[in-house]
Amino acid sequence: MYRPRDTQERIVHRLKIAQGHLKKVIQMVEDQEYCIDILHQSQAVQAALKETDAVILENHLKTCVADSISKGDKEKAIREIMDVFKKKSA
């Protein structure tokens, strides 16, 4: 899989943001902080991961999917993407 350096850096940066938020959630639970505050922090983790997924998907579409389509594997590329979204909703 090809990822331009700037895309790789964006992905790692977003994952580190999610990791920081998750560490905070764990600490908050251990410290028995207010549930709503923990939920807000948990939502920040989820948002950071969602943003990471968007960057990865965009890169995949621009590289792997475009390559598959140019090689005549359009249906396979579409099926692969659809399978990701089916797993997400299950």
C-alpha angles and dihedrals in degrees: 000000000000120000121174112235093250091052091049090051092049091052094048091045093053092046090052089052090053090047091053092050091048092051087052091051091052091049091048092052091047089050090048093235124177112298096230091053089051090050091052091052091046089053088054089056091051093047092050091051091047090053089049090052090052092054092047092047092048091051091047092051093048095047119018098028094044089050092049092050092049088052091051097255095119096134093050092050092049093046091051092053093045091052090057091054093044090055090049094056095043 
